[in-house]
Amino acid sequence: MPDAAPPPAVDLDSVRHALEARESLLAPCAAREQNSRGRAGPEATQSLRLAYQIDRDRIIHTRAFRRLKHKTQVFVTPDSDHVVTRMTHTIEVQQVARTIARALGLNEDLTEAIAMGHDLGHTPFGHAGEEELARLMPDGFRHNEQSLRIVEHLEHDGQGLNLMFETRDGILRHSKGRSSVTSEEGWGLPATLEGEIVKLSDSIAYLNHDIQDAIRAGLIEATDLPSVALRVLGTDHAGRVNALVTDCVVTSLPTFESERPTIALSHATLEATDELREFMFQRVYHHEHTLQGAERGQAVVAALFGHYQANPDEIAGWSLPDDPSWRRAADYVSGMTDHYALERARALMLFE
């Protein structure tokens, strides 16, 4: 038989040009690699992936991302396999954010990269663990700042991921104050509309899946939700998410013709969402059942932090050896999963 014909040569430069051409079709206000503030360290371009896609892929392959599957969202040590974890929350944020970005003609790769990285810095035992480390640390602790620290300094044995500026900015600024889901308190507005999308999508995701978890836990009934939320947002999970995503697109798109495009909700929807958020704080996040588990988690975090601060030589990686002991202890403990934190506390006879 004659030898098989060699495969046709592929011009990878043409692939790269096609990817760049596709990005050029995005909305004028979308983030683009060619307009980026770039990476902290120089890198050669790749033929098959643009910069923000590379960022997304790097985040997905981190150890910090894999550990999210065993980190608590709200309910500490739940007795159900269906309770939301940091991993499933992150996936839901990514899904909501990509839907909005695609509808608005913005950069889906950047949106997805920010969404995948936004919660890397969360502690074990949810916000309870975060609050405990904030109390113990000399300069406080915030999960969004820790997420940025992970991608800049801790991953790849202290080398970081060398992500694009816009990805790092969106990770840092996704967090918001208590006053509103669109609050700019603390870290201000992200530098890109894609970052703004993730900031809002984070709230859309956690409010709605936390309602489901709270109903399954018997803390609330669906009919307990504020009447304005039921009227404006809908009576079930899918309806609420769809209402919020649709309202965001319809409200935001007209601003793209102005000098200051923004990601926003209409007044009525924002008011209903903020009332729903306040309801969740009062009836779920500060519920006695939730706080009991949180107190146990905080005791574990405090015991581990104190132990490793006093014994930094026992820290098995995930910290920088030249940092002060309190910083190393915080990095190590905050990186633990719920299960591993409990296992280490018991092994060290710090907790029963």
N, C-alpha and C positions, 0 to 999 in steps of 0.2 A: 504493500500500500504506500502511496506517496506520503511524504511528510506533511503533517498538518501545517496549514498556513499560519505564520506568526500573527498574533493579534495586532490590530491596527494601533499605531502610535497615538498616544493621547497627549495633547498639549495642555499641561496643567496650568500654564499661564492663562489659557482661555477659560478654564474653570474658575480661576480666581477673578478674572474680569467679569464673568457672568454673575458671580456672587456679589461683586461690588455694584454691578448694574442693577441687580435686584434691590440692594439696599438703597440705591439712589431713587427708587420709586416710592419710598416711604414719604410720609407727610413732611413738609418743609421743617417742622419743629421737632422731628424725630432725631434721636441721637444716631450718629454715624461714626464708624471707625475713623474715617478721614478727618473728622472734626473733633476727635477726642483729645483730651489732655494727656492721653497715653499711659504708659506703665512707668513705674519708678525706675526699673532697669530695662535697658534696650533688649529687644528680641527680634529675630528674623521673622518676616511674615510667612504664613503658611498658605499653601495652595488651596486646600480643601475646606478651610475654616476661617471665618473672619474672627476678629479679636474677641467680641463679646460671647461668641459661641465657645471659644477656647476657655474663657473665664467660667462659663457654666459647666463645662466638662471637668475643669480642674476642681471646682467645688464639689461636684458629685463624687469624685474619686478620693475625697479626703476622709481621714479617720473621723474627724469631727462630724461630718455629715452622716456617716454610717451609725454613729452612736446615737443619733436623734431617735432611732426607732425604740430605744429603751429609756427615753427621758419623758417624764410626765408633763402633760400640758396643764391641767388643773387639778384633777383628782389623784392624790398620792396613793400609791399601792392599791389600785382599784381591784375589785373582785370580778371584773369582766374583761374579756379579751377585745371587746368592741369599743372601749374608751379611746378617745383620741390621744395620740402621742405627738411629740414634736415632729416626728417624721411625717405622719399623715397630715398634720397641720401644714407643714411646709409644702407638701404636694398640693393641698387644697389652695393655698395662697398662690402657688405657681399657676394652677389651672384658672383661677379667677383672674389673675393679673394678665395672663396671656390672652384670655378672651377679650378683655378690655383693650389691651394693646393692639391686637389684630383689628378690632372694630374701628379703632382710631387711626390706624395706619402708622403706628409707632413701632419701635424696634423690639421685636419679640425676644430676640436673643439676649439683649441687655436686661429686659424685664425678667426673663427667666433666671438669669444669673443672679440678679439681686434677690429674687424670691428664694432661690435655693440656698443662698448664703445668709439670709437675714437673721436666722435663729441659731447659728452655729455656736454662739457663745452662751446659750442657756445652761444653767446649772441643773444638777439633779433636783427633783422635787419641785419643779415648776418655779413660779414666781416666789414661792416661800423660800426656796434655797437662795434665790437672787437677793431677796431682802435680808437674809441672814448674812451673806457675804458682804453686802453693802454696809451692814452695821459693824462688821469686824474689820474691814479693810481701812487703812489710814486715809485713803482718798476715795472711798466708796467703790461701788461695783455696779455696772449696768451691762445687761446682756448684749446690747447692740455695740457697745464699745469693746466688749470681749470678742464679739464676732469679728470685728475689724482687726483686733489683735491677733486672732487666730489666722486669718488669711494673710496678714502682713508679717507675722513674726513666728508663730508657733508651728504651723504646718511645715512639712518637708524638713523636719529636724532643725527648725529655727530659720530656714531660708525663706519661708513664706511662699505665696503663690504668684507674686508679681502680677496682680490683677490690674485691669484698667482703672483709671481714676473714677470714672462714672459708676462702675460696679462697687468700688469701695465706698464711695460717697452714698450710694443708695442703701448699702448695708448699714452704715452708721446712722443715717437719718430716717430709717423706717420707723423708729420708735416715736411715741407721741405722749403728750401729757394726758391727765385724767379728764380734762374739761370737754374734749370733743374728739371724734374719730378723725377729724381734719386738723387737730391742734398742731401748731408749730412750736409749742413750748419745748425747751430743752435743746434740741439739735437743729432746729430750723427746717426750712424747706429743702428737699433734695435738689441737686443741680440739674436734674433731667426730669422730663415728664414721666419717663419710665420709672424713675425712683418714686415719684408721687403716686403712680399707679400701685406699686407694691405697698406703699405706706397705707393706702386706703384698703387694698385687697386683704392685708393682714387683719384689719378689723372686720371686714365682711366675712372672712373665713372663721375667725375665732368666735365671734358672736354667735354665728349660726350653728357651728358644731358643738359649742359649749351648751347651747340650749338643748340639743339632742342628748348630750351626756347627762345634763341635769335632770331631764325628764326620765331617762333610764334609771338614774340613781334615786328617783322618787323625791327630789328636792322641790320640784315645781311641776305644774301641769301646763299643757300648751295653752289652756284658757287663762292662765295667770298672767300671761304677757300683757304689757301695757296696751290699752285699747287703741291708742294712736299707732302703735307698731303693727297691730293686727289689721287695722284699717288701711294703712299706707303701704306696708311691706308684704302683707299676706299672712296666711295662717299655717303654712307648712314650710319646711326647710327649703325645698326647691323653689317655691314661690318667692320666698324672701331673697334668696341669692339672685334669682333672675331679676327681681324688681330693683335690687341695688345695682347690679351690673348694668341693666338697661338705663336706669336713671343716670348713672355716671357717664355713660356714652352720650346720651341725649343732652345732658347738661354741659359736658366738657367740649364736645365737638364744635359748637358755635364760637367758643373762645379761641379756636385755632386761627380764626381770621383776624384776631386782634393782635396788638403789640405784646400782650402778655397772656399767652395760652396757659391754661391750667387744668388740672384734674379736679373735678368738683362734683358735689351732689346738689340737687335742688334744695331750696330752703325747707320744704315740707319733708322731704326724705331725710335730710340731715337731722332735722328736729326729731323725727321718729326714731332714727338710728341712735342718736345720743340718749334719748329716753330709754330705749331698749338696753343700751350699754349700762346706764345707771341702775336700771332694774337688775341686771346681772351682777353688778357689784354688790348690791344690797341683799339680794335673795340667794345668790349662788356663791360668788367668790368670797364673801364674808359670812357664809352660813357656818353654823357650829360644826356640821359634819365635815365641811371642807377644811375648816381651820384646825380641827383635831389632827387630821393627817398632815397638814402643813407644819404644825408644831413638832411633830415627830421628825419630819424631814429636816426641819431647822436644827433640831438637837443633834442629828447626825452630821450635818454640815459643820456646825460649830465645833463638835468634837474632833472631826477630821482636820479642819483648818488649824485648830490649836495644836494637834499632834504633829502635823507636817511642818508647821512654822517652827516648832521646837526641834524637829528632827528632819531637816531638809535633805540629809543624805539618804533618807528612805524614799524619796520621791523618785518614782520609776519613769522618768521621761516626762514629756509634755510640759516642760518648763525650761527656762534658760538659766544655765548654771551660774551666770554672773549677776543675776537679779537678786535683790534682797529676799530673805526667806519668806516674808509675808506675800510677796508677789508670786514666788514659786508655788507656795501652798495654795494660793487662790487659783492659779492657772491649773494646777493638778486636780484640786477638788472640784472646781467648776466643770472640768472636762469629764467627770465621772458620770456614768449612767446611774439611775436609781438603784438598780440591783447591785452594781459594783460598790457603790458607796456604802450600802448596808452590809455587804460582805466584808469590806475592809474594816468598817467600824466594829463588827463582831470579832473579826480575826485579831484586831488590836485590843480587844476587850474594852472598847470605849462605849459600847452600847449593847444592850441585850436584844 
